[in-house]
Amino acid sequence: METTLVSDLFSDLDQAASLLKEKKKITYLEALCLAGEGIYTEQVVDASLRDQLEKLNRSFFREKMTSEDVRRAFQLAVLKGMKADPKPGREMTPDTLVLLIGHIVSVLAGSRPYTLLDPAVGTANLLTGILNQSETDQVDAFGADTDDLLIKVAYTSANLQQKDVHLLHQDGLKPIPCDPADFVVCDVPVGYYPDQESAEQYALNGINGKAYTHFLFIEQGLNHLKEAGYLVYLIPNSLFTEDKDRLFHDYVKKSAIILALLQLPAGLFQDAKNAKSIILMQKKGEHVKVPKQTLLAEMPDFMEEDKMTAFMAQLNDWLAEHSA
C-alpha cells in the first residue's frame, strides 16, 4: 500500500512538473518547484494548463497520506531532475542514510522538544526525513544553503510535507542567525573553501596549509551547538588521514567527545575515494560524561538483513545506554 501511495504521489508531481517544463522551457527541478507551489497553494501556476494542473492538484492530497510518503515521492522527483541535469554539489543523501541518521537523532532526543540545524541543507531531504521520525512535533528546524535552486526545492518539499522549517539562502560557513541547537546534522560538503577571508575565522583553517570545507563545517556545527548538544555528520573517510598535523584531533579533544564512528558499506559509493562514515560527537559541557567506549563499527551491506538487524540491535543498545 505504501509503495503504491508513494508511486501515485510521484506520478502527480512528475506529470505536473513535466507539463510545466515543456510549457515554460525550464529545467525539471525548476518546474518541480512550480508544480509543488501549485499544489500547496491550491492555485494554478499556468492558466494555459489549467485543466491538467487542477486535476493533478486536486488528486495529490490523499487519505491516510503521511509527510514521509510525500518526502519519498518528492525525493524520487528530485532525483529524476538531478539525473537529467547533473551538477557537482547537488547530490542527495541516500535514503537509507536519511533513515539511519533520523533514527539516531530520534533515540537521543526522545520526546523532548529540540532545535535542529543543517548548515548545508541542500534539498532538505535529510532535514525533513529527521523531522518525520521525530517523537515530538516541537522541533525548531533550520537549514542554510548557497544554492538558490536547492533552497527553492527545499522550501517546496517542506511545504508539501507541511513542515515548519526556517530556510536561509546563505553560505553555511558564514554566521547563521539561529539560536544554539540541540542537534546539528549535515551531509558535509567535501573540498576546498574558496573564501579565504572567512576561512581565517576558523581554528581548523590551514590543515595541511589548506581550507577544507569539510573540516570547517564540523567546526561551524560545534560552534552552533548548545553545551552537550550532538553533531551527526556524514564525513569523508579521508578526514582523519588528512589531519597529518593533528590539528583536528587537538581541536576536537578540547571541544567535544567522539561518541561513535560508523563506517558505511562500500557498496553505497560508486568510487571508493568517495566513501563516507557517520560521525556522532557531543559538545563538551558541565554534565557531559565520557562514554566507557567509543562505538567504532563497520556497517554491513544494507541488503544483508540478518547482519543489519544485529547491527541495529547493537546500535540501539549503545544509544539507549548513552542517552539514559
Buried (B, 14 or more C-beta within 10 A) or exposed (E): EEEEBBEBBBBBBBBBBBBBBEBBEBBBBBBBBBBBBBBBEEEBBBEEBEEBBBEBBEBBBEEEBEBBBBBBBBBBBBBBBBEEEEEEEBBBBBBBBBBBBBBBBBBBBEEEEBBBBBBBBBBBBBBBBBBBBBEEEEBBBBBBBBBEBBBBBBBBBBBBBEBEBBBBBBBBBBEBEBEBBBBBBBBBBBEEBEEEEBBEBBBBBBBEEBBBBBBBBBBBBBBBBBEBBBBBBBBBBBBBEBBEEEBBEEBBEEBBBBBBBBBBBEEBBEEEEEBBBBBBBBBBEEEBEEBEEEBEBEBBEBEEEEEBEEBEEEBEEBBEEBEE
